[in-house]
Amino acid sequence: MSRFGLKEALLAAGVSMASLGVGCGGEKDEVNDQVCEEEIFSPGEEMISNPDNALFTSQESIYDDFYEKIKFLPISKGKIYNEEWERISLQEGVKMYKNRFSSEFWLRQHFDSIISDDEYRIELHEYIVKSCKKYDVPEEVAMGVMATESGGDRNARSNSKPSARGVFQLVPNTAVAMGLKLEGKIKNQDEYQVDERYDVEKNVEAGVKYLRSLYNRFGDWSLALVAYSGGPTKLEDYVCQDYDLPCQETNYKKRDGDNYMALTPEGRFLYREMVSHGEINLVDMYSKEFKGHGTDHNFQYPFYIAKIGEQARNVLETGEVLDIPEEIRLKLNK
């Protein structure tokens, strides 16, 4: 069924979120003025979903999740998406290694806080594995995010994401929504007298829990990672721009002064159906956004995570980095 055929069929059937019993009355809670946790698809940066209320079943890896969904497409179309995934994955892998890890030396430098401390390495590995089992998150995803965001540095502080801290680089609103304590903000500083983001075990669990909530909201690991990198509000706005789905304005402003768009309840249900049938996927959105966002954009992030996740697992398990993949090394030397 085509993208618009699926949409029209669902609307014709009179399907709505209310008829499915999904959603809530919009009650507010005391954390970040967020909508009640049962509302998985609530718009807004601070509206964090309940990761225990899953609408989607996760796969073992980012690619597996993508492939399982595009199998619902016509064979010729699915083949094109699959080939594009492989092409983009290699292209972005080369870019990542060229810009950040041009040799094994720089890989070891990136993971130095793990490699240089075996006790910490073993603990961090255990924390990630435990949290991934608890929240049903692929280890490749969590390890890749940890590696990309901080290289495992428990004291990591971001310059690009103001106030992001710890191994999963959590910002204050997300950390609090995921259950961490941040108390006693120090005047004129982005620091707190009590900040559980520096507790590695709690930071890992909060980061993995947040990943699960993004997967529940967007229904695909690659798109959940786009949201982790650029924000769920921005990703939902992209969906509204790129696909013919029912959307509405929010009160959140973009830098250009326009309001972010968010899916309506019907739009959220239709989005969910389109994602689960491969009609909305990372390759399709990457191609659309790449045209208007130059050489750097959030839709590259999942490809970085998949590549660095392989390195991160080996570092956590053995304390050693892997050789740079041969297909990437050949292109680096050109």
LUMVEXRO-571171 format. One line per 5 residues: their letters; for each residue z, y, x negated of N, C-alpha, C. Coordinates in pm, whole numbers, always signed. Layout:
<atoms>
A) Z Y X Z Y X Z Y X; ...
</atoms>
This chain:
<atoms>
MSRFG) +0 -119 -85 +0 +0 +0 +0 +124 -89; -77 +225 -53 -84 +346 -134 +43 +427 -120; +60 +525 -208 +177 +612 -205 +192 +675 -68; +83 +732 -16 +93 +803 +110 +96 +706 +227; +35 +587 +211 +41 +487 +316 +184 +441 +337
LKEAL) +257 +420 +229 +397 +379 +239 +479 +489 +305; +459 +611 +262 +534 +724 +318 +510 +736 +467; +382 +731 +508 +348 +750 +649 +401 +635 +734; +396 +514 +678 +444 +399 +755 +594 +409 +780; +668 +454 +680 +813 +464 +696 +850 +574 +796
LAAGV) +780 +687 +787 +808 +795 +881 +771 +756 +1023; +659 +683 +1037 +615 +639 +1169 +716 +543 +1231; +784 +469 +1146 +884 +374 +1195 +1014 +444 +1233; +1022 +574 +1208 +1140 +650 +1244 +1260 +621 +1158; +1236 +581 +1032 +1345 +547 +942 +1413 +674 +892
SMASL) +1541 +676 +894 +1616 +789 +840 +1739 +737 +769; +1797 +821 +686 +1919 +782 +615 +2031 +755 +714; +2037 +834 +820 +2143 +815 +917 +2133 +679 +984; +2009 +636 +1015 +1992 +508 +1081 +2031 +392 +992; +2031 +414 +859 +2069 +309 +765 +2218 +311 +735
GVGCG) +2287 +411 +784 +2429 +421 +754 +2457 +469 +613; +2359 +533 +550 +2377 +583 +414 +2407 +731 +419; +2502 +775 +338 +2533 +917 +333 +2671 +944 +390; +2710 +1071 +396 +2841 +1107 +445 +2831 +1242 +514; +2944 +1287 +564 +2943 +1410 +642 +2941 +1536 +561
GEKDE) +2926 +1524 +429 +2920 +1643 +345 +3056 +1703 +316; +3162 +1622 +331 +3295 +1672 +297 +3301 +1708 +150; +3381 +1806 +118 +3397 +1847 -21 +3522 +1783 -80; +3519 +1753 -211 +3640 +1709 -277 +3687 +1817 -372; +3789 +1789 -450 +3849 +1893 -533 +3789 +1901 -673
VNDQV) +3694 +1813 -706 +3635 +1813 -839 +3496 +1873 -833; +3481 +1992 -889 +3349 +2057 -899 +3283 +2082 -765; +3360 +2085 -656 +3304 +2112 -523 +3194 +2013 -490; +3209 +1888 -536 +3102 +1791 -516 +3111 +1723 -381; +2997 +1681 -330 +2994 +1612 -202 +3060 +1476 -217
CEEEI) +3114 +1422 -108 +3188 +1296 -114 +3109 +1188 -188; +3178 +1100 -256 +3117 +1010 -352 +3019 +911 -290; +3031 +885 -159 +2938 +790 -98 +2796 +842 -95; +2776 +974 -106 +2642 +1031 -100 +2577 +1020 -236; +2504 +913 -257 +2448 +881 -388 +2344 +982 -432
FSPGE) +2264 +1033 -339 +2151 +1117 -379 +2178 +1266 -362; +2304 +1308 -360 +2334 +1449 -342 +2272 +1533 -453; +2206 +1646 -419 +2149 +1732 -523 +2260 +1808 -594; +2229 +1852 -716 +2323 +1937 -788 +2373 +1874 -915; +2380 +1951 -1023 +2422 +1903 -1153 +2558 +1837 -1147
EMISN) +2651 +1894 -1070 +2788 +1845 -1073 +2814 +1736 -970; +2717 +1705 -885 +2740 +1608 -779 +2715 +1469 -832; +2816 +1409 -887 +2805 +1281 -954 +2827 +1169 -854; +2739 +1068 -856 +2745 +960 -760 +2853 +858 -794; +2883 +773 -697 +2978 +664 -717 +2905 +544 -775
PDNAL) +2930 +506 -901 +2854 +397 -961 +2886 +261 -902; +2992 +252 -822 +3024 +124 -760 +2942 +102 -632; +2874 +206 -583 +2799 +197 -459 +2651 +188 -492; +2609 +72 -544 +2475 +58 -599 +2371 +30 -492; +2259 +100 -498 +2147 +73 -409 +2037 -4 -481
FTSQE) +2047 -18 -611 +1943 -83 -688 +2004 -189 -778; +1928 -291 -810 +1971 -394 -903 +1910 -365 -1038; +1992 -359 -1141 +1940 -324 -1273 +1880 -443 -1344; +1794 -418 -1441 +1732 -521 -1524 +1796 -520 -1662; +1747 -606 -1750 +1807 -620 -1882 +1768 -508 -1978
SIYDD) +1656 -441 -1955 +1613 -337 -2046 +1534 -232 -1970; +1506 -122 -2038 +1429 -13 -1977 +1290 -63 -1937; +1224 -133 -2029 +1090 -182 -2000 +1092 -286 -1889; +1187 -379 -1892 +1195 -482 -1788 +1203 -420 -1650; +1285 -315 -1639 +1302 -247 -1510 +1171 -185 -1465
FYEKI) +1102 -120 -1556 +970 -61 -1527 +871 -168 -1484; +865 -278 -1560 +766 -382 -1535 +790 -451 -1400; +915 -476 -1367 +946 -543 -1240 +898 -462 -1121; +896 -331 -1133 +855 -245 -1022 +703 -230 -1013; +634 -216 -1128 +490 -197 -1121 +417 -326 -1082
KFLPI) +488 -439 -1081 +426 -563 -1035 +389 -556 -888; +448 -463 -813 +415 -447 -672 +284 -371 -652; +233 -307 -756 +110 -231 -747 -11 -324 -756; -129 -277 -713 -251 -356 -737 -263 -389 -885; -316 -508 -916 -319 -557 -1053 -384 -458 -1149
SKGKI) -496 -399 -1108 -568 -308 -1197 -484 -183 -1229; -414 -132 -1127 -332 -13 -1148 -211 -46 -1232; -147 -159 -1204 -31 -201 -1282 -66 -222 -1428; -186 -276 -1453 -230 -300 -1590 -245 -168 -1666; -299 -68 -1598 -316 +63 -1661 -180 +122 -1698
YNEEW) -85 +117 -1604 +50 +169 -1632 +114 +93 -1748; +97 -38 -1752 +157 -118 -1858 +98 -82 -1994; -34 -66 -1999 -99 -28 -2124 -58 +112 -2168; -43 +201 -2070 +1 +336 -2101 +144 +337 -2155; +229 +252 -2098 +366 +241 -2149 +364 +204 -2297
ERISL) +285 +104 -2332 +278 +59 -2471 +225 +169 -2563; +122 +241 -2516 +64 +348 -2597 +165 +461 -2617; +228 +505 -2508 +324 +615 -2516 +446 +574 -2598; +490 +450 -2580 +607 +402 -2654 +584 +408 -2804; +466 +366 -2848 +435 +373 -2991 +423 +518 -3035
QEGVK) +356 +600 -2957 +337 +741 -2990 +470 +813 -3005; +560 +792 -2909 +690 +859 -2914 +781 +798 -3020; +766 +667 -3044 +842 +605 -3151 +807 +663 -3286; +678 +683 -3310 +633 +744 -3435 +689 +886 -3448; +684 +960 -3338 +735 +1098 -3340 +884 +1100 -3372
MYKNR) +960 +1009 -3311 +1104 +1006 -3334 +1136 +975 -3480; +1072 +871 -3534 +1099 +835 -3674 +1051 +944 -3769; +937 +1004 -3739 +884 +1109 -3828 +977 +1229 -3832; +1030 +1268 -3717 +1113 +1388 -3709 +1256 +1365 -3753; +1307 +1241 -3737 +1450 +1220 -3760 +1482 +1111 -3863
FSSEF) +1398 +1007 -3871 +1433 +892 -3955 +1312 +846 -4036; +1267 +929 -4126 +1145 +896 -4201 +1166 +785 -4304; +1292 +746 -4325 +1321 +636 -4416 +1451 +570 -4372; +1479 +450 -4427 +1604 +382 -4395 +1724 +465 -4441; +1705 +547 -4544 +1814 +632 -4591 +1863 +724 -4480
WLRQH) +1769 +788 -4410 +1809 +881 -4303 +1865 +807 -4183; +1822 +684 -4160 +1884 +603 -4056 +2030 +576 -4090; +2055 +538 -4214 +2193 +511 -4256 +2279 +637 -4248; +2222 +752 -4283 +2295 +878 -4271 +2332 +906 -4126; +2238 +879 -4037 +2262 +906 -3894 +2377 +820 -3841
FDSII) +2384 +695 -3884 +2486 +603 -3835 +2605 +591 -3931; +2621 +688 -4019 +2722 +675 -4125 +2863 +655 -4071; +2897 +723 -3962 +3033 +712 -3910 +3063 +570 -3862; +2960 +494 -3827 +2978 +355 -3787 +2973 +264 -3908; +2872 +283 -3991 +2851 +194 -4106 +2966 +201 -4205
SDDEY) +3024 +319 -4220 +3129 +338 -4322 +3267 +292 -4278; +3281 +249 -4154 +3413 +211 -4102 +3399 +86 -4016; +3420 -31 -4076 +3401 -157 -4005 +3494 -171 -3885; +3617 -127 -3899 +3711 -138 -3787 +3663 -56 -3668; +3621 +66 -3695 +3568 +151 -3588 +3440 +93 -3530
RIELH) +3352 +41 -3614 +3226 -19 -3569 +3253 -131 -3468; +3346 -218 -3501 +3377 -331 -3413 +3438 -283 -3281; +3526 -185 -3290 +3588 -130 -3169 +3484 -65 -3079; +3396 +18 -3136 +3294 +87 -3058 +3202 -14 -2990; +3163 -117 -3062 +3079 -222 -3005 +3149 -287 -2886
EYIVK) +3274 -319 -2902 +3350 -383 -2794 +3361 -291 -2673; +3386 -163 -2695 +3398 -68 -2584 +3267 -61 -2504; +3155 -55 -2575 +3026 -44 -2507 +2995 -170 -2428; +3014 -286 -2491 +2985 -412 -2423 +3073 -427 -2299; +3202 -394 -2312 +3295 -406 -2198 +3254 -314 -2083
SCKKY) +3221 -189 -2113 +3183 -94 -2009 +3050 -132 -1945; +2957 -182 -2025 +2827 -224 -1970 +2844 -339 -1871; +2933 -431 -1903 +2960 -542 -1810 +3026 -489 -1683; +3118 -397 -1698 +3191 -344 -1582 +3098 -271 -1486; +3003 -194 -1538 +2918 -110 -1453 +2775 -161 -1440
DVPEE) +2747 -279 -1494 +2614 -340 -1485 +2508 -246 -1542; +2528 -207 -1666 +2434 -122 -1739 +2380 -202 -1857; +2247 -206 -1878 +2193 -278 -1994 +2250 -222 -2125; +2291 -310 -2213 +2348 -266 -2340 +2248 -182 -2420; +2121 -217 -2411 +2017 -139 -2481 +2021 +7 -2440
VAMGV) +2043 +32 -2311 +2046 +168 -2260 +2167 +243 -2315; +2285 +184 -2302 +2407 +252 -2346 +2409 +272 -2498; +2369 +169 -2572 +2368 +181 -2718 +2266 +284 -2764; +2152 +289 -2695 +2050 +387 -2729 +2095 +529 -2704; +2164 +550 -2592 +2215 +684 -2561 +2320 +724 -2664
MATES) +2413 +634 -2694 +2514 +662 -2796 +2448 +701 -2928; +2347 +623 -2968 +2281 +648 -3097 +2208 +782 -3097; +2137 +811 -2991 +2060 +935 -2984 +2150 +1057 -2975; +2254 +1047 -2895 +2339 +1163 -2870 +2430 +1197 -2987; +2482 +1094 -3058 +2585 +1124 -3158 +2579 +1038 -3283
GGDRN) +2500 +929 -3281 +2503 +835 -3392 +2636 +762 -3404; +2716 +770 -3296 +2847 +704 -3296 +2961 +790 -3348; +2934 +916 -3379 +3037 +1006 -3432 +3135 +1043 -3322; +3259 +999 -3335 +3360 +1021 -3231 +3392 +1169 -3212; +3367 +1250 -3315 +3398 +1393 -3308 +3274 +1480 -3288
ARSNS) +3166 +1420 -3244 +3039 +1493 -3232 +3051 +1611 -3136; +2997 +1724 -3179 +2992 +1847 -3099 +2848 +1895 -3099; +2793 +1920 -2981 +2652 +1954 -2971 +2629 +2103 -2980; +2524 +2140 -3053 +2479 +2279 -3053 +2376 +2304 -2944; +2301 +2198 -2908 +2195 +2213 -2808 +2249 +2202 -2666
KPSAR) +2357 +2129 -2647 +2419 +2117 -2515 +2559 +2178 -2525; +2576 +2301 -2485 +2706 +2367 -2500 +2819 +2285 -2439; +2924 +2271 -2515 +3046 +2204 -2471 +3036 +2053 -2463; +2923 +1992 -2501 +2912 +1846 -2501 +2993 +1790 -2618; +3069 +1684 -2591 +3159 +1629 -2691 +3158 +1476 -2690
GVFQL) +3189 +1419 -2807 +3212 +1276 -2818 +3087 +1192 -2830; +3105 +1059 -2834 +2993 +969 -2865 +2883 +973 -2760; +2918 +1003 -2633 +2815 +1013 -2530 +2784 +1158 -2494; +2839 +1252 -2569 +2808 +1394 -2552 +2820 +1439 -2406; +2940 +1422 -2352 +2966 +1458 -2213 +3005 +1604 -2202
VPNTA) +2946 +1674 -2106 +2985 +1812 -2077 +3106 +1808 -1984; +3183 +1919 -1976 +3308 +1915 -1901 +3298 +1867 -1756; +3203 +1922 -1678 +3194 +1884 -1537 +3169 +1735 -1519; +3079 +1680 -1599 +3049 +1537 -1590 +3170 +1455 -1631; +3235 +1495 -1739 +3352 +1420 -1787 +3462 +1414 -1681
VAMGL) +3491 +1528 -1620 +3596 +1532 -1517 +3556 +1448 -1395; +3430 +1460 -1355 +3383 +1382 -1240 +3389 +1233 -1266; +3376 +1193 -1393 +3385 +1051 -1429 +3528 +1006 -1459; +3625 +1096 -1437 +3764 +1056 -1445 +3840 +1095 -1570; +3780 +1173 -1659 +3850 +1214 -1781 +3932 +1341 -1758
KLEGK) +4038 +1356 -1837 +4122 +1474 -1828 +4077 +1581 -1927; +4053 +1700 -1876 +4030 +1818 -1959 +4123 +1926 -1906; +4226 +1958 -1981 +4329 +2050 -1932 +4359 +2157 -2037; +4393 +2276 -1988 +4434 +2385 -2077 +4322 +2439 -2162; +4219 +2495 -2096 +4107 +2550 -2172 +4155 +2664 -2262
IKNQD) +4116 +2657 -2387 +4156 +2758 -2485 +4069 +2882 -2468; +4130 +2997 -2459 +4060 +3122 -2430 +3952 +3150 -2535; +3833 +3187 -2485 +3719 +3224 -2568 +3667 +3109 -2655; +3700 +2986 -2618 +3651 +2870 -2691 +3606 +2763 -2593; +3520 +2673 -2641 +3479 +2560 -2560 +3565 +2438 -2589
EYQVD) +3695 +2461 -2607 +3788 +2353 -2637 +3904 +2354 -2538; +3969 +2237 -2525 +4081 +2221 -2433 +4201 +2165 -2510; +4320 +2201 -2463 +4441 +2147 -2525 +4450 +1996 -2506; +4407 +1948 -2389 +4395 +1805 -2362 +4249 +1776 -2331; +4185 +1691 -2413 +4043 +1662 -2394 +4019 +1514 -2423
ERYDV) +4009 +1435 -2318 +3994 +1290 -2333 +3853 +1250 -2378; +3764 +1345 -2392 +3632 +1311 -2444 +3639 +1266 -2589; +3747 +1306 -2659 +3763 +1263 -2798 +3829 +1125 -2810; +3871 +1069 -2697 +3919 +931 -2693 +3795 +842 -2681; +3763 +767 -2785 +3636 +695 -2789 +3621 +597 -2673
EKNVE) +3725 +520 -2646 +3714 +421 -2537 +3690 +488 -2403; +3760 +598 -2377 +3742 +669 -2250 +3608 +739 -2244; +3561 +793 -2356 +3431 +858 -2360 +3321 +758 -2331; +3331 +640 -2392 +3229 +536 -2370 +3226 +494 -2224; +3344 +468 -2167 +3344 +424 -2027 +3289 +532 -1935
AGVKY) +3327 +657 -1958 +3276 +766 -1874 +3124 +780 -1889; +3074 +769 -2013 +2930 +780 -2035 +2853 +669 -1968; +2902 +546 -1978 +2834 +432 -1915 +2844 +442 -1763; +2959 +484 -1714 +2976 +503 -1570 +2878 +608 -1517; +2860 +715 -1592 +2765 +819 -1552 +2621 +766 -1553
LRSLY) +2587 +686 -1654 +2454 +625 -1655 +2431 +540 -1530; +2533 +463 -1493 +2520 +381 -1373 +2499 +467 -1249; +2571 +579 -1240 +2558 +667 -1124 +2417 +726 -1116; +2358 +758 -1232 +2222 +811 -1234 +2122 +704 -1194; +2148 +581 -1233 +2059 +471 -1191 +2068 +451 -1041
NRFGD) +2188 +459 -985 +2203 +446 -840 +2126 +556 -768; +2125 +674 -827 +2060 +789 -763 +1908 +784 -776; +1858 +746 -895 +1714 +753 -919 +1643 +618 -920; +1719 +509 -923 +1661 +377 -898 +1580 +315 -1010; +1589 +368 -1130 +1508 +317 -1240 +1574 +364 -1369
WSLAL) +1586 +274 -1467 +1658 +312 -1589 +1586 +421 -1667; +1454 +416 -1671 +1383 +519 -1746 +1402 +656 -1683; +1400 +664 -1549 +1420 +792 -1482 +1567 +835 -1489; +1659 +740 -1486 +1800 +774 -1504 +1823 +840 -1640; +1751 +793 -1741 +1764 +851 -1875 +1703 +991 -1882
VAYSG) +1595 +1014 -1809 +1540 +1150 -1800 +1647 +1243 -1742; +1717 +1195 -1638 +1822 +1275 -1576 +1939 +1296 -1671; +1972 +1196 -1752 +2081 +1209 -1849 +2048 +1318 -1950; +1923 +1324 -1991 +1879 +1420 -2092 +1865 +1560 -2036; +1797 +1573 -1922 +1764 +1706 -1870 +1842 +1749 -1749
GPTKL) +1917 +1657 -1688 +1994 +1690 -1568 +1931 +1635 -1442; +2011 +1580 -1352 +1958 +1523 -1227 +1897 +1625 -1133; +1950 +1747 -1133 +1893 +1851 -1046 +1749 +1881 -1088; +1727 +1891 -1218 +1592 +1921 -1268 +1496 +1807 -1237; +1542 +1682 -1254 +1453 +1569 -1226 +1417 +1563 -1078
EDYVC) +1513 +1585 -991 +1482 +1581 -848 +1384 +1693 -812; +1396 +1806 -876 +1302 +1915 -854 +1161 +1875 -899; +1151 +1806 -1014 +1022 +1754 -1060 +962 +1660 -956; +1043 +1572 -901 +995 +1478 -800 +938 +1554 -681; +1008 +1659 -639 +961 +1739 -525 +829 +1810 -557
QDYDL) +812 +1852 -681 +688 +1920 -720 +571 +1822 -728; +597 +1701 -776 +489 +1610 -813 +449 +1512 -703; +534 +1494 -602 +505 +1394 -499 +522 +1455 -361; +441 +1405 -268 +440 +1458 -132 +555 +1396 -53; +676 +1449 -78 +796 +1398 -12 +870 +1513 +56
PCQET) +942 +1486 +163 +1019 +1592 +230 +1129 +1646 +138; +1126 +1777 +114 +1222 +1841 +25 +1273 +1970 +88; +1382 +2023 +31 +1437 +2149 +78 +1492 +2227 -41; +1506 +2358 -22 +1561 +2441 -128 +1711 +2419 -141; +1761 +2429 -266 +1905 +2428 -290 +1949 +2569 -326
NYKKR) +2077 +2585 -350 +2130 +2715 -393 +2130 +2731 -544; +2081 +2628 -615 +2078 +2632 -761 +1952 +2705 -808; +1971 +2799 -901 +1861 +2883 -948 +1805 +2833 -1081; +1672 +2840 -1092 +1606 +2814 -1220 +1609 +2942 -1303; +1568 +2929 -1428 +1565 +3047 -1515 +1465 +3151 -1466
DGDNY) +1360 +3105 -1398 +1260 +3201 -1348 +1301 +3264 -1216; +1419 +3228 -1165 +1470 +3287 -1042 +1442 +3207 -917; +1350 +3111 -925 +1322 +3026 -810 +1437 +2929 -786; +1447 +2879 -665 +1550 +2780 -634 +1500 +2640 -667; +1593 +2557 -717 +1559 +2415 -733 +1538 +2352 -597
MALTP) +1446 +2257 -592 +1421 +2181 -470 +1493 +2047 -478; +1532 +1997 -361 +1598 +1866 -353 +1539 +1788 -238; +1541 +1658 -248 +1492 +1572 -143 +1581 +1581 -19; +1519 +1582 +98 +1595 +1572 +222 +1643 +1428 +238; +1729 +1398 +336 +1769 +1258 +356 +1650 +1163 +374
EGRFL) +1551 +1204 +454 +1432 +1119 +469 +1356 +1108 +338; +1348 +1221 +266 +1279 +1222 +138 +1345 +1129 +38; +1478 +1123 +40 +1549 +1037 -52 +1521 +890 -24; +1517 +856 +104 +1485 +718 +138 +1342 +682 +96; +1248 +772 +124 +1109 +747 +86 +1095 +737 -66
YREMV) +1165 +826 -137 +1164 +819 -283 +1211 +682 -330; +1320 +635 -274 +1376 +507 -313 +1274 +395 -293; +1205 +397 -181 +1105 +295 -154 +987 +303 -251; +944 +425 -282 +832 +442 -373 +867 +398 -515; +990 +426 -559 +1034 +380 -691 +1039 +229 -696
SHGEI) +1097 +167 -595 +1113 +22 -597 +980 -50 -590; +873 +17 -543 +739 -42 -538 +648 +9 -649; +705 +79 -748 +627 +123 -863 +542 +245 -840; +550 +307 -722 +466 +423 -692 +510 +548 -768; +638 +558 -794 +692 +663 -880 +750 +593 -1002
NLVDM) +703 +628 -1120 +752 +565 -1242 +742 +662 -1359; +804 +625 -1470 +810 +714 -1585 +673 +748 -1640; +584 +651 -1650 +451 +677 -1708 +377 +781 -1625; +384 +767 -1493 +316 +862 -1405 +375 +1002 -1421; +508 +1012 -1425 +572 +1143 -1437 +554 +1200 -1578
YSKEF) +556 +1117 -1679 +532 +1162 -1816 +395 +1230 -1824; +295 +1169 -1766 +159 +1223 -1772 +151 +1357 -1702; +220 +1370 -1588 +218 +1496 -1514 +290 +1606 -1591; +410 +1576 -1641 +490 +1679 -1705 +439 +1714 -1844; +379 +1617 -1911 +328 +1641 -2046 +224 +1753 -2045
KGHGT) +148 +1761 -1936 +42 +1862 -1929 +98 +2004 -1928; +218 +2020 -1876 +271 +2155 -1861 +390 +2189 -1948; +432 +2097 -2034 +554 +2120 -2110 +537 +2103 -2260; +416 +2117 -2309 +395 +2111 -2453 +424 +1974 -2512; +471 +1972 -2634 +491 +1845 -2703 +633 +1791 -2691
DHNFQ) +725 +1869 -2633 +863 +1825 -2619 +909 +1841 -2475; +954 +1731 -2415 +1003 +1736 -2277 +1093 +1616 -2252; +1168 +1621 -2141 +1270 +1521 -2114 +1213 +1383 -2084; +1085 +1374 -2051 +1026 +1244 -2018 +997 +1161 -2143; +1019 +1219 -2261 +1009 +1143 -2385 +1138 +1065 -2414
YPFYI) +1249 +1113 -2361 +1381 +1061 -2396 +1394 +909 -2376; +1348 +852 -2263 +1364 +706 -2247 +1292 +624 -2354; +1179 +673 -2403 +1107 +601 -2509 +1187 +607 -2640; +1253 +721 -2666 +1339 +730 -2784 +1456 +631 -2771; +1514 +627 -2652 +1630 +539 -2630 +1593 +394 -2655
AKIGE) +1477 +352 -2605 +1435 +213 -2623 +1419 +179 -2770; +1362 +272 -2849 +1340 +246 -2991 +1470 +247 -3070; +1552 +351 -3049 +1674 +363 -3129 +1779 +264 -3082; +1766 +217 -2956 +1860 +117 -2906 +1857 -11 -2986; +1740 -50 -3036 +1728 -169 -3120 +1805 -150 -3251
QARNV) +1793 -31 -3309 +1866 +0 -3431 +2017 +2 -3406; +2055 +65 -3295 +2198 +80 -3265 +2265 -56 -3248; +2201 -147 -3179 +2260 -280 -3160 +2284 -348 -3295; +2184 -341 -3383 +2199 -407 -3512 +2308 -342 -3597; +2316 -209 -3592 +2420 -139 -3667 +2558 -178 -3614
LETGE) +2574 -181 -3483 +2704 -215 -3425 +2743 -360 -3454; +2645 -449 -3457 +2675 -591 -3476 +2690 -630 -3624; +2615 -564 -3712 +2612 -607 -3852 +2653 -500 -3952; +2652 -374 -3912 +2681 -265 -4005 +2562 -227 -4091; +2443 -277 -4056 +2322 -248 -4133 +2212 -197 -4041
VLDIP) +2124 -111 -4095 +2009 -65 -4017 +1894 -165 -4034; +1807 -169 -3935 +1687 -250 -3943 +1580 -176 -4023; +1485 -251 -4078 +1368 -186 -4137 +1293 -110 -4028; +1229 -1 -4066 +1144 +70 -3971 +1033 -25 -3926; +1009 -36 -3794 +906 -128 -3745 +772 -107 -3815
EEIRL) +703 -216 -3847 +580 -209 -3926 +474 -122 -3860; +457 -135 -3726 +353 -56 -3660 +382 +93 -3668; +510 +130 -3676 +546 +270 -3692 +535 +313 -3837; +577 +228 -3930 +569 +262 -4071 +425 +290 -4114; +330 +210 -4062 +188 +229 -4096 +140 +366 -4056
KLNK) +185 +413 -3940 +143 +545 -3892 +216 +658 -3965; +339 +632 -4008 +413 +734 -4083 +349 +761 -4217; +286 +658 -4274 +228 +671 -4407 +86 +730 -4406; +33 +757 -4287 -101 +813 -4280 -99 +963 -4307
</atoms>
